[in-house]
Amino acid sequence: MKIKITHDVFNITNRLKHIDKDYFVLFNTKNQKYEVHNSCFTNTYCLTLPFNSLDSRAIDYVLKSQKVDEMIEAIESNNFKIEKSNNQIIEDRVKYQLKEIYDYSSKKVVGVDADAYKYKWC
């Protein structure tokens, strides 16, 4: 069951309406959490507040959730840095291995030892 919150001690419901006039708050009795909804959508649910009480943290949480484009940009920027670092590690490893192969293959072999192709199993 969900209960619509119209008044609260810290006036959070009205402060949310200053952010967006279509916001309203419901209390979900099943999971004991507050939910923010927006009446301009057919599916009104926006988010569930991770707090047990309705206080100023709810305003900050809603404002932060509205900055989705900035969060996505920050995530993509971080992922790009990680990918660049991983690519650099792979490139360094490949350069090292190719140098080892080149150095080994460019050595002049004077003679091959007779035991070079024998393998001792024991």
Residue pairs with C-beta under 8 A, 6 or more apart in sequence:
1 28
1 29
1 30
2 26
2 27
2 28
2 29
2 35
3 26
3 27
3 29
4 24
4 25
4 26
5 13
5 24
5 25
5 26
5 27
5 34
5 54
6 13
7 13
8 25
8 54
9 54
10 54
10 55
10 56
12 25
12 54
12 55
12 56
12 58
12 59
13 24
13 25
13 54
15 59
16 23
16 24
16 25
16 36
16 58
16 59
16 62
17 23
19 59
19 62
19 63
19 66
20 38
22 38
22 39
22 40
23 36
23 37
23 38
23 39
23 46
23 62
24 36
24 37
24 38
24 39
24 44
25 34
25 35
25 36
25 37
25 54
25 58
26 34
26 35
26 37
27 33
27 34
27 35
28 34
28 35
28 48
31 48
32 52
33 48
33 49
33 50
33 52
34 48
34 49
34 51
34 54
34 58
35 45
35 46
35 47
35 48
35 49
36 46
36 47
36 48
36 49
36 58
36 62
37 44
37 45
37 46
38 44
38 46
46 62
46 65
47 61
47 62
47 65
49 57
49 58
49 61
50 61
51 57
51 58
51 61
